[in-house]
Amino acid sequence: MEERNDDSESDEAACSSPVKKVAKFERNNSEETEEVKSPKLLFKPSILSDVAKNLTSFLI
């Protein structure tokens, strides 16, 4: 029984390091998404105007 307890502790230690790495990646992704949000907002009006032109061309 004691050996199994040692194994479970080593598994927990092994699991803690990937979780920390994932947390770092999540922080990087959140920073990237914040930077990307502003250009996406700039492109939205142009996309809407293109869609409006396409709709008017279909109606005509």
C-alpha positions in Angstrom: 0.0 0.0 0.0 2.8 2.4 0.8 4.3 2.0 -2.7 1.0 2.9 -4.3 0.9 6.1 -2.2 4.4 7.0 -3.5 3.3 6.5 -7.1 0.2 8.7 -6.6 2.4 11.5 -5.2 4.8 11.3 -8.2 1.8 11.4 -10.6 0.5 14.5 -8.9 4.0 16.1 -9.1 4.2 15.2 -12.8 0.7 16.7 -13.4 1.5 19.9 -11.7 4.3 20.9 -14.2 2.2 20.6 -17.4 -0.6 22.5 -15.7 1.8 25.4 -15.1 2.9 25.3 -18.7 -0.7 25.4 -19.9 -1.4 28.4 -17.6 1.5 30.2 -19.3 0.1 29.4 -22.7 -3.3 30.7 -21.7 -1.8 34.0 -20.6 0.0 34.3 -23.9 -3.2 33.5 -25.8 -5.2 36.1 -23.9 -2.6 38.7 -24.7 -2.6 37.8 -28.4 -6.4 37.9 -28.5 -6.4 41.4 -27.0 -4.0 42.6 -29.7 -5.9 40.9 -32.5 -9.3 42.3 -31.3 -8.4 45.9 -32.4 -7.5 45.0 -36.0 -10.7 42.8 -36.3 -12.8 45.8 -35.3 -11.1 47.8 -38.0 -11.9 45.1 -40.6 -15.5 44.6 -39.7 -16.8 47.8 -41.4 -15.1 46.9 -44.6 -16.5 43.4 -44.5 -20.0 44.9 -43.8 -19.6 47.3 -46.8 -18.6 44.4 -49.0 -21.6 42.4 -47.9 -23.9 45.4 -48.5 -22.4 45.8 -52.0 -23.0 42.1 -52.7 -26.6 42.2 -51.5 -27.3 45.3 -53.6 -25.8 43.6 -56.7 -28.0 40.6 -56.1 -31.1 42.8 -55.7 -30.3 44.7 -58.9 
